């Protein structure tokens, strides 16, 4: 079986930015993922569970593993020297590297180091999400402007899911491929080549506890999902884990839609554009799916803030388009 690095090297001719530096960057991300995976597997045996005692910019209590994962990825990219700046969920401001080697790095990264960390203690799959851009400036410390690019400017994106097995799924704009970590040799091996979202999806994922706060279009879509209609394979099945990576990964393999809409309480939803929605939207489109705010394409949004939030509909194309149809119908 091909390793992650072998696969990247073989596919370099298909990737316009393919260089040895980009290969090393993905390798650095893979190394950090292995370290995080090791600590997650020790949760409950080592003192890595629980809260760190601080909050991030979203006002969320940081868990020890949140902080550990953030430091792992920041450190791995520091010593690789390919990245000049990182936007992370766990850092209020843009994180820049102060060494001369990194200031020459061609790339900037947006990441959620540990998505779904509230599920750590109960052994629910959690993940890491990352997004890679070419920097705008030539050299020097990275800037916020380097990160505030629309998602259609991403040159690569992916996630690592830590579950019954650990997988790294990524795309460079030429399809989606998945690699499973073989712990016996410590290598990510190609296990899911050319991943596509099934067109006949019948799973919808949403936190229905917020139903009374939903836009009328979302409520109508949920009723549509629950109606009995054999021609369209309804009623759909509801599956909601509460970890974006885990819910999207399931729907990527089985087909379905994930929805985190805006509400009366949070009009822009709670998911962050740069390091959650953009990378997942990039993967969805590369796998034949669609990603939307309910009205507009996610990847066409120009960010205005590192921690900007947007409503998110992603998954099987026809399911997202039906949700968009009802959103528009009931917004008039």
Buried (B, 14 or more C-beta within 10 A) or exposed (E): EBBBBEBBBEBBEEBEBBEEBBBBBBBBBBBBBBBBBEBBEEBEEEEBBEEBEEEBBEEBBBBBBBBBBBBBBBBBBBEBBBBBBBBBBBBEEBBBBEEEEBBBBBBBBBBBBBBBBBBBEEEBBBBBBBBBBBBBBEEEBBBBEBBBBBBBEBBBBBBBBBBEEBBBBBBBBEBBBBBBBBEEEEBBBBBBEEBBBBEEBBBBBBBEEBEEBBBEBBBBBBEBBEEEEEEEEBBBBBBBBEBBBBBBBBBBBBBBBBBBBBBEEBEBBBBBBBBBBBBBBBBBBBBBBBBBBBEEBBBEBEBEEBBBBBBBBBBBBBBBEBBBBBBEEBEE
